[in-house]
Amino acid sequence: MHLRRWITALVVLPLLLLILLKGGHLSFVLLLLVINGLGLWEFLTMFQPGSDAPRRLKAVILGSMLLISFCTASRGGGSGTLFVLVFCLLALFLFYLFSYGHISHLGWDLAVNVLGLLYLPMLLGHFIWLRYLPEGEWWVLWLLSVIFAGDTAAFYCGRTWGKKKLYPQVSPGKTWTGALGGLTFSLAAGIGVGRWILPGVNSLGLGWLALVLGVLGLFGDLFESMLKRQVQVKDAGMVLPGHGGILDRLDSLLFAAPTVVYVRLFLFGA
């Protein structure tokens, strides 16, 4: 498992860095569209395993529209995202209004689709917003460094020294030692990487933000574990050998990305 985990990382990370630093805005948006589509497909597979491909595709199309709307957010067009979100909700309501075959489990199907929109493209779209801001590629890289450093440290610290369970009802494998190790490495990455790629930003501020992101990354991980617990699956998918599915890699990032965007705008300036 460990070998596959590192091989996957060594393949995916250089590609991600190439797209982020050299590919421009369009390549980054296209990458997120692929990630969002795969993530939504995994999400719907978990909660609606009996649904056919066209019905899942409907959610992926709406989610893609919502994700793309974030391209306007950095230019003061946040209302565009709100408009698209309302459109997507109305489209879902009308779809289920005229899909009589779903009347027996309407509430569940509709709730799953709405949650999918809010959980994935609505949160993931903040990466596009962040990327479009000045020095956005470096802020995205900094965010990824903080979360990935914390995730990796939490995994290995917990496996090596962890004994006391953190939240066994939701995620039996997580320990307090792993959580503290993850926070420590998130803090170190936040200050160390920040001084290198964001030299104009106060290191103390980045350190505090990195700690907040470390906590939010943990909460995001636990939230996804809770979803998987409800449908009794270990991994959301098998797209990434050694890691699981797309959702298993996104979980820590989804709560962190909006936080960085709003802190970036209101505390560090646009």
Kinemage of the C-alpha trace (Angstrom):
@kinemage 1
@onewidth
@group {chain A} dominant
@subgroup {mainchain}
@vectorlist {calphas} color= white
{ca met a 1} P 0.000 0.000 0.000
{ca his a 2} L 2.767 2.420 0.940
{ca leu a 3} L 4.680 1.792 -2.272
{ca arg a 4} L 1.581 2.352 -4.422
{ca arg a 5} L 0.810 5.476 -2.413
{ca trp a 6} L 4.225 6.992 -3.173
{ca ile a 7} L 4.271 5.893 -6.807
{ca thr a 8} L 0.901 7.575 -7.351
{ca ala a 9} L 2.143 10.746 -5.668
{ca leu a 10} L 5.323 10.789 -7.772
{ca val a 11} L 3.230 10.543 -10.943
{ca val a 12} L 0.425 12.955 -10.036
{ca leu a 13} L 2.291 15.737 -8.228
{ca pro a 14} L 4.677 16.734 -11.080
{ca leu a 15} L 1.708 16.863 -13.463
{ca leu a 16} L -0.224 19.001 -10.996
{ca leu a 17} L 2.717 21.386 -10.559
{ca leu a 18} L 3.188 21.653 -14.318
{ca ile a 19} L -0.453 22.591 -14.877
{ca leu a 20} L -0.527 24.964 -11.915
{ca leu a 21} L 2.697 26.875 -12.639
{ca lys a 22} L 3.029 26.606 -16.422
{ca gly a 23} L -0.374 25.723 -17.805
{ca gly a 24} L -2.245 28.982 -17.302
{ca his a 25} L -5.800 29.539 -16.136
{ca leu a 26} L -7.509 27.429 -18.800
{ca ser a 27} L -5.485 24.292 -18.075
{ca phe a 28} L -6.141 24.679 -14.365
{ca val a 29} L -9.897 25.025 -14.900
{ca leu a 30} L -9.940 21.995 -17.211
{ca leu a 31} L -8.079 19.952 -14.582
{ca leu a 32} L -10.604 20.933 -11.929
{ca leu a 33} L -13.476 20.054 -14.265
{ca val a 34} L -12.070 16.532 -14.594
{ca ile a 35} L -11.511 16.252 -10.833
{ca asn a 36} L -14.992 17.591 -10.115
{ca gly a 37} L -16.611 15.195 -12.590
{ca leu a 38} L -14.829 12.161 -11.165
{ca gly a 39} L -15.572 13.258 -7.616
{ca leu a 40} L -19.277 13.749 -8.293
{ca trp a 41} L -19.451 10.378 -10.034
{ca glu a 42} L -17.895 8.727 -6.952
{ca phe a 43} L -20.252 10.624 -4.656
{ca leu a 44} L -23.347 9.541 -6.594
{ca thr a 45} L -22.057 5.973 -6.851
{ca met a 46} L -21.831 5.830 -3.061
{ca phe a 47} L -25.287 7.259 -2.360
{ca gln a 48} L -27.196 6.196 -5.485
{ca pro a 49} L -25.578 2.903 -6.557
{ca gly a 50} L -28.644 1.936 -8.572
{ca ser a 51} L -28.858 5.125 -10.633
{ca asp a 52} L -28.112 4.912 -14.337
{ca ala a 53} L -25.382 6.847 -16.137
{ca pro a 54} L -27.662 9.535 -17.685
{ca arg a 55} L -28.981 10.521 -14.254
{ca arg a 56} L -25.476 10.799 -12.847
{ca leu a 57} L -24.367 12.719 -15.931
{ca lys a 58} L -27.086 15.290 -15.218
{ca ala a 59} L -25.492 16.055 -11.855
{ca val a 60} L -22.000 16.204 -13.386
{ca ile a 61} L -23.162 18.718 -16.024
{ca leu a 62} L -24.803 20.954 -13.424
{ca gly a 63} L -21.756 20.671 -11.173
{ca ser a 64} L -19.471 21.620 -14.061
{ca met a 65} L -21.564 24.718 -14.753
{ca leu a 66} L -21.326 25.735 -11.108
{ca leu a 67} L -17.569 25.167 -11.064
{ca ile a 68} L -16.975 27.237 -14.217
{ca ser a 69} L -18.986 30.117 -12.745
{ca phe a 70} L -16.129 30.725 -10.300
{ca cys a 71} L -14.049 32.068 -13.196
{ca thr a 72} L -15.993 35.331 -12.779
{ca ala a 73} L -15.643 35.531 -8.991
{ca ser a 74} L -12.151 37.066 -8.981
{ca arg a 75} L -13.398 39.917 -11.179
{ca gly a 76} L -16.097 40.920 -8.751
{ca gly a 77} L -18.658 38.661 -10.348
{ca gly a 78} L -19.578 36.581 -7.314
{ca ser a 79} L -23.214 37.145 -8.164
{ca gly a 80} L -22.627 35.003 -11.272
{ca thr a 81} L -21.877 31.994 -9.092
{ca leu a 82} L -24.992 32.640 -7.022
{ca phe a 83} L -27.066 32.870 -10.219
{ca val a 84} L -25.691 29.545 -11.503
{ca leu a 85} L -26.265 27.885 -8.120
{ca val a 86} L -29.917 28.983 -8.115
{ca phe a 87} L -30.273 27.795 -11.720
{ca cys a 88} L -28.827 24.383 -10.812
{ca leu a 89} L -31.187 24.025 -7.857
{ca leu a 90} L -34.220 24.954 -9.949
{ca ala a 91} L -33.092 22.552 -12.685
{ca leu a 92} L -32.885 19.743 -10.122
{ca phe a 93} L -36.303 20.590 -8.671
{ca leu a 94} L -37.898 20.568 -12.117
{ca phe a 95} L -36.121 17.357 -13.091
{ca tyr a 96} L -37.534 15.514 -10.091
{ca leu a 97} L -40.934 17.164 -10.466
{ca phe a 98} L -41.356 15.508 -13.859
{ca ser a 99} L -39.552 12.237 -13.013
{ca tyr a 100} L -42.519 10.359 -11.649
{ca gly a 101} L -40.540 7.163 -11.207
{ca his a 102} L -38.600 8.744 -8.338
{ca ile a 103} L -41.613 9.742 -6.263
{ca ser a 104} L -41.117 6.899 -3.758
{ca his a 105} L -37.620 8.057 -2.813
{ca leu a 106} L -37.756 11.664 -4.002
{ca gly a 107} L -36.430 13.228 -0.792
{ca trp a 108} L -33.327 11.014 -0.703
{ca asp a 109} L -32.443 11.453 -4.384
{ca leu a 110} L -32.955 15.208 -4.310
{ca ala a 111} L -31.000 15.610 -1.071
{ca val a 112} L -28.079 13.597 -2.472
{ca asn a 113} L -27.919 15.738 -5.618
{ca val a 114} L -28.129 19.040 -3.713
{ca leu a 115} L -25.489 17.898 -1.224
{ca gly a 116} L -23.276 16.844 -4.125
{ca leu a 117} L -23.480 20.336 -5.654
{ca leu a 118} L -22.746 22.103 -2.376
{ca tyr a 119} L -20.047 19.711 -1.202
{ca leu a 120} L -18.021 19.420 -4.410
{ca pro a 121} L -18.236 22.157 -7.083
{ca met a 122} L -19.336 24.865 -4.634
{ca leu a 123} L -16.314 24.297 -2.399
{ca leu a 124} L -13.867 23.124 -5.064
{ca gly a 125} L -14.628 26.189 -7.193
{ca his a 126} L -12.803 28.351 -4.655
{ca phe a 127} L -9.555 26.958 -6.069
{ca ile a 128} L -10.421 28.693 -9.366
{ca trp a 129} L -11.193 31.913 -7.516
{ca leu a 130} L -7.884 31.693 -5.657
{ca arg a 131} L -5.946 30.902 -8.837
{ca tyr a 132} L -7.357 33.970 -10.593
{ca leu a 133} L -6.232 36.359 -7.816
{ca pro a 134} L -2.809 38.084 -8.039
{ca glu a 135} L -0.038 35.558 -7.247
{ca gly a 136} L -2.852 33.018 -7.200
{ca glu a 137} L -0.762 30.106 -8.424
{ca trp a 138} L 1.592 30.539 -5.463
{ca trp a 139} L -1.288 30.694 -2.994
{ca val a 140} L -2.722 27.487 -4.461
{ca leu a 141} L 0.693 25.836 -4.203
{ca trp a 142} L 1.036 27.041 -0.605
{ca leu a 143} L -2.404 25.669 0.292
{ca leu a 144} L -1.635 22.294 -1.280
{ca ser a 145} L 1.698 22.151 0.566
{ca val a 146} L 0.057 22.819 3.932
{ca ile a 147} L -2.705 20.254 3.484
{ca phe a 148} L -0.597 17.527 1.874
{ca ala a 149} L 2.156 17.901 4.488
{ca gly a 150} L -0.422 17.627 7.254
{ca asp a 151} L -2.177 14.640 5.662
{ca thr a 152} L 1.054 12.724 5.123
{ca ala a 153} L 2.359 13.423 8.620
{ca ala a 154} L -0.960 12.491 10.219
{ca phe a 155} L -1.012 9.189 8.323
{ca tyr a 156} L 2.499 8.110 9.292
{ca cys a 157} L 2.517 9.517 12.843
{ca gly a 158} L -0.775 7.814 13.526
{ca arg a 159} L 0.399 4.505 12.064
{ca thr a 160} L 3.702 4.604 13.949
{ca trp a 161} L 2.848 6.038 17.376
{ca gly a 162} L -0.907 6.483 17.518
{ca lys a 163} L -2.844 4.689 20.248
{ca lys a 164} L -5.691 6.847 21.547
{ca lys a 165} L -8.479 7.083 18.985
{ca leu a 166} L -9.555 10.554 17.898
{ca tyr a 167} L -13.147 9.891 16.790
{ca pro a 168} L -13.689 6.125 16.464
{ca gln a 169} L -17.424 6.415 15.743
{ca val a 170} L -16.617 8.155 12.457
{ca ser a 171} L -13.031 7.200 11.581
{ca pro a 172} L -11.578 4.289 13.596
{ca gly a 173} L -8.087 4.706 12.144
{ca lys a 174} L -7.439 8.294 13.244
{ca thr a 175} L -5.585 8.982 16.477
{ca trp a 176} L -4.734 12.036 18.565
{ca thr a 177} L -1.046 11.478 17.841
{ca gly a 178} L -1.717 11.505 14.109
{ca ala a 179} L -3.793 14.677 14.392
{ca leu a 180} L -1.098 16.497 16.382
{ca gly a 181} L 1.599 15.314 13.989
{ca gly a 182} L -0.457 16.578 11.071
{ca leu a 183} L -0.958 19.997 12.669
{ca thr a 184} L 2.763 20.274 13.414
{ca phe a 185} L 3.756 19.572 9.823
{ca ser a 186} L 1.023 21.845 8.461
{ca leu a 187} L 2.448 24.653 10.565
{ca ala a 188} L 6.007 23.906 9.445
{ca ala a 189} L 4.981 23.775 5.779
{ca gly a 190} L 2.919 26.946 6.114
{ca ile a 191} L 5.871 28.958 7.433
{ca gly a 192} L 8.675 27.247 5.506
{ca val a 193} L 7.022 27.101 2.106
{ca gly a 194} L 5.422 30.500 2.664
{ca arg a 195} L 8.780 32.210 3.229
{ca trp a 196} L 9.981 30.706 -0.037
{ca ile a 197} L 7.071 31.314 -2.440
{ca leu a 198} L 5.197 34.135 -0.645
{ca pro a 199} L 8.067 36.270 0.705
{ca gly a 200} L 5.924 39.398 0.866
{ca val a 201} L 3.418 37.865 3.283
{ca asn a 202} L 3.940 37.940 7.047
{ca ser a 203} L 5.244 34.559 8.247
{ca leu a 204} L 3.381 34.782 11.536
{ca gly a 205} L 0.106 35.304 9.697
{ca leu a 206} L 0.836 32.365 7.405
{ca gly a 207} L 1.645 30.234 10.433
{ca trp a 208} L -1.683 30.975 12.098
{ca leu a 209} L -3.521 30.389 8.841
{ca ala a 210} L -1.694 27.086 8.346
{ca leu a 211} L -2.844 25.925 11.793
{ca val a 212} L -6.434 26.826 10.969
{ca leu a 213} L -6.155 24.976 7.667
{ca gly a 214} L -4.683 21.960 9.448
{ca val a 215} L -7.738 21.813 11.717
{ca leu a 216} L -10.137 22.358 8.807
{ca gly a 217} L -8.339 19.703 6.780
{ca leu a 218} L -8.879 17.262 9.647
{ca phe a 219} L -12.556 18.217 9.853
{ca gly a 220} L -12.900 17.764 6.096
{ca asp a 221} L -11.336 14.316 6.342
{ca leu a 222} L -13.684 13.366 9.181
{ca phe a 223} L -16.693 14.684 7.283
{ca glu a 224} L -15.940 12.490 4.282
{ca ser a 225} L -15.312 9.541 6.622
{ca met a 226} L -18.762 10.160 8.090
{ca leu a 227} L -20.293 10.030 4.596
{ca lys a 228} L -18.478 6.773 3.806
{ca arg a 229} L -19.494 5.368 7.183
{ca gln a 230} L -23.139 6.026 6.373
{ca val a 231} L -22.968 4.008 3.137
{ca gln a 232} L -20.480 1.503 4.600
{ca val a 233} L -17.604 1.840 2.140
{ca lys a 234} L -13.893 2.067 2.967
{ca asp a 235} L -12.829 4.190 -0.016
{ca ala a 236} L -14.871 6.462 -2.255
{ca gly a 237} L -13.248 4.936 -5.347
{ca met a 238} L -10.138 3.303 -6.807
{ca val a 239} L -8.883 5.992 -9.195
{ca leu a 240} L -5.702 6.681 -7.214
{ca pro a 241} L -3.859 3.474 -6.221
{ca gly a 242} L -2.813 3.583 -2.570
{ca his a 243} L -5.007 6.609 -1.876
{ca gly a 244} L -8.507 5.499 -2.843
{ca gly a 245} L -10.768 7.741 -4.867
{ca ile a 246} L -10.777 11.389 -5.860
{ca leu a 247} L -12.948 12.232 -2.844
{ca asp a 248} L -10.422 10.587 -0.538
{ca arg a 249} L -7.794 13.078 -1.759
{ca leu a 250} L -10.101 16.090 -1.908
{ca asp a 251} L -11.677 15.763 1.528
{ca ser a 252} L -9.027 17.762 3.418
{ca leu a 253} L -8.904 20.446 0.725
{ca leu a 254} L -12.599 21.198 0.360
{ca phe a 255} L -13.007 22.944 3.723
{ca ala a 256} L -9.634 24.673 3.429
{ca ala a 257} L -9.938 26.294 -0.009
{ca pro a 258} L -12.804 28.727 0.788
{ca thr a 259} L -11.031 29.737 3.993
{ca val a 260} L -7.848 30.692 2.133
{ca val a 261} L -9.823 32.693 -0.441
{ca tyr a 262} L -11.657 34.792 2.134
{ca val a 263} L -8.618 35.293 4.370
{ca arg a 264} L -6.623 36.204 1.271
{ca leu a 265} L -9.213 38.816 0.289
{ca phe a 266} L -10.045 40.344 3.640
{ca leu a 267} L -6.777 40.111 5.596
{ca phe a 268} L -3.967 39.986 3.031
{ca gly a 269} L -5.705 42.171 0.435
{ca ala a 270} L -6.868 41.458 -3.086
